[in-house]
Amino acid sequence: MQKSRAQKVRRLPQIRNVSSETEANSEDESTDAPTGKFATLEDFINSDLMKSQMETQNESLEGSGLKAALKAEGSTLIYLFTVEDDAMAELLKSNTESIQSSLDSQASAFEAIARSLIAAVEEIENPIVVVRYVDNAGEEIFSQEFVG
């Protein structure tokens, strides 16, 4: 039996805790994880570690109608989720409470990611993580900020 769109809305992606993996990798010298700090947030999101994590995230999103990307704007790390299915995007626009509830349940993970940026990026102050959902045209459906 096929799931209704309302059931699909409730299955928003769970974000992996990047800070835990970064800290674990920094303690294990046998990994190929980057060492030291990155000069900019842009350098951090373009690192092999983050590219690999986003590849894994997108693999987990296959078939969900969502695609994830990372962006950097100053001291802000943006998780950008594009809702590829127009009907789902319209449903989410009329029901942002489901996104809000999903993000609220993950708040501690996003706050931990924001805190981890201080250890990962040179001269970053007051890092912020933003989770933004957009439709195929790039129009924002919902956005929320998290501070470490």
Backbone as numpy.savetxt, mean C-alpha at the origin, in Angstrom:
# Nx Ny Nz CAx CAy CAz Cx Cy Cz
-21.27 -20.78 -7.31 -22.10 -19.61 -7.31 -21.22 -18.37 -7.31
-21.55 -17.39 -8.13 -20.74 -16.19 -8.27 -21.05 -15.22 -7.13
-20.02 -14.56 -6.62 -20.19 -13.62 -5.53 -20.83 -12.34 -6.04
-21.64 -11.73 -5.20 -22.23 -10.45 -5.56 -21.18 -9.36 -5.45
-21.45 -8.22 -6.07 -20.50 -7.11 -5.99 -20.31 -6.65 -4.56
-21.37 -6.67 -3.76 -21.26 -6.25 -2.36 -20.30 -7.16 -1.61
-20.32 -8.48 -1.90 -19.37 -9.39 -1.26 -17.95 -9.09 -1.71
-17.77 -8.76 -2.98 -16.44 -8.42 -3.49 -15.89 -7.17 -2.83
-16.75 -6.18 -2.56 -16.31 -4.94 -1.92 -15.73 -5.23 -0.55
-16.29 -6.17 0.16 -15.82 -6.49 1.51 -14.45 -7.16 1.50
-14.01 -7.66 0.36 -12.73 -8.36 0.25 -11.63 -7.43 -0.25
-11.48 -6.28 0.34 -10.43 -5.36 -0.06 -9.09 -5.93 0.38
-8.03 -5.58 -0.32 -6.73 -6.20 -0.07 -6.17 -5.87 1.30
-5.48 -6.83 1.86 -4.76 -6.63 3.10 -3.31 -6.31 2.73
-2.76 -5.29 3.31 -1.39 -4.88 3.02 -0.43 -5.64 3.91
0.62 -6.16 3.30 1.66 -6.82 4.07 2.43 -5.78 4.84
2.86 -6.13 6.05 3.60 -5.20 6.88 5.05 -5.13 6.41
5.34 -4.11 5.63 6.66 -3.91 5.05 7.71 -3.70 6.14
7.34 -3.00 7.21 8.32 -2.68 8.24 8.84 -3.95 8.92
7.98 -4.93 9.19 8.43 -6.17 9.82 9.39 -6.91 8.92
9.08 -6.96 7.63 9.95 -7.66 6.69 11.27 -6.92 6.53
11.24 -5.59 6.50 12.46 -4.80 6.37 13.35 -5.01 7.58
12.74 -4.97 8.79 13.51 -5.17 10.01 14.09 -6.58 10.05
13.30 -7.58 9.69 13.78 -8.96 9.69 14.92 -9.12 8.70
14.79 -8.53 7.53 15.84 -8.63 6.52 17.11 -7.93 6.96
16.98 -6.81 7.70 18.18 -6.08 8.13 18.95 -6.87 9.18
18.24 -7.76 9.91 18.91 -8.56 10.93 19.55 -9.80 10.33
19.16 -10.19 9.14 19.67 -11.40 8.49 20.63 -10.99 7.38
21.92 -11.06 7.67 22.91 -10.59 6.71 23.02 -11.48 5.48
22.41 -12.66 5.51 22.51 -13.56 4.37 21.52 -13.23 3.26
20.61 -12.30 3.49 19.63 -11.96 2.46 20.22 -10.92 1.51
19.54 -10.73 0.38 19.96 -9.72 -0.58 19.24 -8.40 -0.32
18.68 -8.22 0.87 17.96 -7.00 1.20 18.93 -5.84 1.21
18.44 -4.64 0.82 19.31 -3.48 0.83 19.76 -3.16 2.25
20.97 -2.66 2.37 21.47 -2.28 3.68 21.65 -0.77 3.70
21.58 -0.19 4.89 21.72 1.24 5.02 20.46 1.97 4.62
20.58 3.29 4.59 19.42 4.11 4.27 19.43 4.51 2.80
18.24 4.76 2.29 18.08 5.26 0.93 18.08 6.79 0.99
18.62 7.41 -0.03 18.71 8.87 -0.06 17.33 9.51 -0.09
16.41 8.92 -0.84 15.07 9.50 -0.96 14.02 8.40 -0.85
12.80 8.82 -0.61 11.69 7.88 -0.59 11.51 7.24 -1.97
11.76 8.01 -3.00 11.69 7.50 -4.38 12.68 6.35 -4.57
13.91 6.52 -4.06 14.91 5.45 -4.14 14.43 4.21 -3.40
13.80 4.41 -2.25 13.29 3.30 -1.45 12.23 2.51 -2.22
11.25 3.19 -2.82 10.18 2.46 -3.51 10.68 1.82 -4.80
11.80 2.31 -5.32 12.37 1.71 -6.53 13.40 0.62 -6.22
13.59 0.32 -4.93 14.55 -0.72 -4.54 14.02 -2.10 -4.94
14.93 -3.04 -5.07 14.55 -4.41 -5.42 13.59 -4.98 -4.38
13.82 -4.68 -3.11 12.95 -5.18 -2.04 11.51 -4.72 -2.24
11.32 -3.43 -2.48 9.97 -2.91 -2.62 9.33 -3.34 -3.94
10.13 -3.42 -5.00 9.59 -3.92 -6.27 9.09 -5.35 -6.11
9.85 -6.16 -5.40 9.45 -7.54 -5.16 8.17 -7.61 -4.33
8.08 -6.79 -3.31 6.89 -6.79 -2.47 5.65 -6.34 -3.24
5.81 -5.36 -4.12 4.66 -4.91 -4.91 4.27 -5.96 -5.95
5.26 -6.67 -6.48 4.96 -7.76 -7.41 4.13 -8.83 -6.70
4.54 -9.18 -5.49 3.80 -10.15 -4.69 2.40 -9.64 -4.38
2.29 -8.36 -4.02 0.98 -7.76 -3.72 0.07 -7.86 -4.94
0.59 -7.53 -6.11 -0.23 -7.57 -7.33 -0.60 -9.01 -7.70
0.28 -9.95 -7.44 -0.07 -11.35 -7.67 -1.24 -11.76 -6.79
-1.23 -11.29 -5.54 -2.33 -11.63 -4.63 -3.63 -10.93 -5.02
-3.54 -9.85 -5.78 -4.72 -9.12 -6.22 -5.30 -9.63 -7.53
-4.60 -10.55 -8.19 -5.06 -11.05 -9.49 -6.50 -11.53 -9.38
-7.31 -11.10 -10.33 -8.71 -11.50 -10.37 -9.62 -10.69 -9.47
-9.05 -9.76 -8.69 -9.86 -8.97 -7.76 -10.40 -7.69 -8.40
-9.84 -7.33 -9.57 -10.24 -6.06 -10.19 -9.43 -4.88 -9.67
-8.40 -5.16 -8.87 -7.54 -4.11 -8.32 -6.11 -4.30 -8.79
-5.39 -3.18 -8.90 -3.97 -3.20 -9.20 -3.30 -2.22 -8.25
-2.16 -2.60 -7.68 -1.47 -1.76 -6.70 -0.20 -1.17 -7.29
0.13 0.03 -6.82 1.38 0.70 -7.19 1.82 1.54 -6.00
3.10 1.88 -5.98 3.65 2.77 -4.96 4.07 4.07 -5.61
3.85 5.16 -4.90 4.31 6.47 -5.34 4.95 7.18 -4.15
5.82 8.11 -4.43 6.43 8.92 -3.38 6.20 10.38 -3.70
5.76 11.11 -2.68 5.60 12.57 -2.80 6.18 13.17 -1.53
7.41 13.68 -1.63 8.06 14.24 -0.46 8.27 13.16 0.59
7.67 13.36 1.78 7.77 12.40 2.88 6.56 11.48 2.94
5.81 11.41 1.85 4.59 10.62 1.82 4.73 9.43 0.89
4.50 8.24 1.45 4.47 7.01 0.68 3.02 6.72 0.35
2.72 6.55 -0.92 1.33 6.36 -1.35 1.16 4.96 -1.92
0.24 4.22 -1.32 -0.22 2.96 -1.90 -1.40 3.33 -2.78
-1.24 3.15 -4.06 -2.26 3.54 -5.03 -2.93 2.29 -5.57
-4.21 2.14 -5.25 -4.99 1.00 -5.74 -5.92 1.49 -6.83
-5.73 0.95 -8.03 -6.60 1.28 -9.15 -7.67 0.21 -9.25
-8.92 0.65 -9.21 -10.06 -0.25 -9.35 -10.31 -0.37 -10.85
-9.94 -1.50 -11.42 -9.98 -1.66 -12.87 -11.38 -1.94 -13.41
-12.24 -2.48 -12.58 -13.61 -2.79 -12.99 -14.49 -1.56 -12.74
-15.06 -1.00 -13.83 -15.85 0.23 -13.71 -17.07 0.05 -12.81
-17.73 -1.10 -12.89 -18.91 -1.34 -12.05 -18.52 -1.40 -10.58
-17.38 -2.04 -10.28 -16.91 -2.09 -8.90 -16.52 -0.69 -8.41
-15.90 0.09 -9.28 -15.52 1.45 -8.90 -16.76 2.26 -8.54
-17.80 2.15 -9.33 -19.04 2.88 -9.03 -19.65 2.42 -7.72
-19.60 1.12 -7.46 -20.12 0.59 -6.21 -19.32 1.12 -5.02
-18.00 1.14 -5.16 -17.16 1.66 -4.09 -17.39 3.15 -3.85
-17.61 3.91 -4.92 -17.88 5.34 -4.77 -19.14 5.58 -3.94
-20.11 4.68 -4.08 -21.35 4.85 -3.34 -21.31 4.17 -1.97
-20.21 3.48 -1.67 -20.11 2.75 -0.41 -18.69 2.84 0.14
-18.21 4.04 0.38 -16.84 4.21 0.86 -16.66 3.69 2.29
-17.76 3.43 2.98 -17.67 2.91 4.34 -16.95 1.55 4.37
-17.12 0.76 3.32 -16.45 -0.54 3.29 -14.94 -0.38 3.18
-14.50 0.60 2.41 -13.06 0.87 2.31 -12.56 1.39 3.66
-13.29 2.33 4.24 -12.92 2.90 5.53 -12.78 1.81 6.59
-13.71 0.90 6.64 -13.68 -0.19 7.62 -12.46 -1.08 7.39
-12.18 -1.41 6.14 -11.04 -2.25 5.82 -9.73 -1.57 6.23
-9.60 -0.28 5.91 -8.37 0.44 6.25 -8.24 0.63 7.75
-9.35 0.87 8.44 -9.29 1.01 9.90 -8.77 -0.27 10.55
-9.15 -1.42 9.98 -8.69 -2.69 10.55 -7.20 -2.91 10.30
-6.62 -2.18 9.37 -5.20 -2.31 9.04 -4.37 -1.11 9.50
-4.97 -0.22 10.27 -4.30 1.03 10.65 -2.94 0.80 11.29
-2.83 -0.17 12.20 -1.55 -0.38 12.90 -0.46 -0.80 11.92
-0.80 -1.55 10.87 0.20 -1.94 9.88 0.68 -0.72 9.10
-0.24 0.15 8.69 0.17 1.35 7.94 0.97 2.31 8.81
0.60 2.42 10.08 1.36 3.27 11.00 2.77 2.72 11.20
2.90 1.39 11.28 4.22 0.77 11.41 5.06 1.01 10.16
4.43 0.95 9.00 5.15 1.23 7.76 5.66 2.67 7.78
4.82 3.61 8.21 5.24 5.01 8.28 6.44 5.16 9.21
6.39 4.51 10.37 7.52 4.58 11.31 8.78 3.98 10.71
8.63 2.89 9.95 9.81 2.22 9.39 10.53 3.09 8.36
9.82 4.04 7.78 10.44 4.91 6.78 11.57 5.75 7.37
11.47 6.07 8.65 12.52 6.86 9.31 13.83 6.08 9.28
13.77 4.77 9.49 14.97 3.94 9.47 15.45 3.65 8.06
14.57 3.74 7.08 14.91 3.34 5.71 15.37 4.48 4.81
14.97 5.72 5.15 15.21 6.84 4.24 15.95 7.96 4.98
17.02 8.46 4.35 17.79 9.57 4.91 16.92 10.81 5.07
17.12 11.52 6.13 16.54 12.85 6.35 15.04 12.94 6.08
14.30 11.87 6.37 12.85 11.95 6.24 12.28 12.30 7.62
11.43 13.28 7.63 10.79 13.70 8.87 9.29 13.58 8.72
8.65 13.14 9.78 7.20 13.03 9.80 6.64 12.27 8.59
7.10 11.05 8.37 6.61 10.29 7.22 5.13 9.95 7.37
4.47 9.90 6.24 3.04 9.62 6.18 2.84 8.51 5.15
1.92 7.61 5.43 1.50 6.62 4.45 0.07 6.98 4.06
-0.17 7.06 2.76 -1.51 7.33 2.25 -1.94 6.10 1.45
-3.16 5.67 1.68 -3.76 4.61 0.88 -4.85 5.27 0.06
-4.71 5.17 -1.25 -5.63 5.87 -2.15 -6.21 4.87 -3.15
-7.52 4.91 -3.27 -8.22 4.11 -4.29 -8.68 5.06 -5.38
-8.41 4.69 -6.63 -8.83 5.49 -7.78 -9.51 4.58 -8.80
-10.31 5.20 -9.68 -10.91 4.44 -10.77 -9.95 4.43 -11.96
-10.36 3.81 -13.05 -9.51 3.71 -14.24 -9.10 5.06 -14.81
-9.92 6.08 -14.59 -9.62 7.42 -15.09 -8.70 8.19 -14.13
-8.36 7.57 -12.99 -7.51 8.24 -12.01 -8.28 9.09 -11.02
-9.61 9.07 -11.09 -10.43 9.85 -10.16 -10.44 9.16 -8.80
-10.16 9.95 -7.76 -10.10 9.37 -6.43 -11.45 8.89 -5.94
-11.47 7.67 -5.41 -12.65 7.09 -4.82 -12.60 7.31 -3.30
-11.41 7.05 -2.72 -11.24 7.18 -1.28 -9.75 7.28 -0.98
-9.42 7.99 0.09 -8.03 8.14 0.51 -7.99 8.29 2.01
-6.95 7.71 2.63 -6.78 7.85 4.07 -5.31 7.95 4.38
-4.96 8.80 5.36 -3.56 9.00 5.79 -3.29 8.26 7.08
-2.05 7.79 7.21 -1.60 7.14 8.43 -0.26 7.72 8.82
-0.11 8.09 10.08 1.13 8.68 10.58 1.74 7.71 11.57
3.06 7.58 11.51 3.75 6.64 12.37 3.94 7.12 13.77
